Amino acid sequence: MSLKGFSQSDFDVFHIDGLEARMEAIQTQIQPKFKAFGDILAEELAVLVGNEMYLHIARHARRKVNPPNDTWMAIAHDKRGYKKHPHFQLGLFDDHLFIWFALIYEAPNKKAIANSLMTNSNLIMELPDDYVISLDHMKKDATPIGEKNESDIIAALERLRDVKKAEFLVGRHLKPNQSLVQDGQALLNLTKETYEQLLPIYQLTMSQS
């Protein structure tokens, strides 16, 4: 069976009013695609990192009133969860698809991780110019690496170290109308490539976990 990419109707899910209706669309339209992509990507990452990697699909279980503005799958080494660990993501807002290496606020050892990343900031600076950095996984905003100098990167990592709620995500954003977003195999290949290019950062952060 061919791998299905994401169509405009998947991005339009986030314009559906009401928690129940939007969640039903996420569960029926988007999550099966996450499962198909995630099963392949988790296996690929397991080979690259040398240990089991597990797929987690966001359930948005804490939401009782407001529907989610985005949704994602995550891959991490812990079968029980991903939020406390460095992990990889693939997900959607209404206006873009994101492919991330992510350190979010729940990671307990951000200080050691941030210090290590500051010492090895070249791993971030040497990523391709089409990569972007986000400091909050809840927001759409992201800045191209090509627009940041090393002092900007260090400042973001100092914030990660010093601010309890600080986050650091690096990866790629794609527009819904880009042909490879809708082409499942092409999107899979780009996501694999992105994860491979982010792997040195992941491995460095895992050594501090």
Order of alpha helices (4+ residues) and beta strands (2+ residues): alpha-alpha-alpha-beta-beta-beta-beta-alpha-alpha-beta-beta-alpha-beta-alpha-alpha
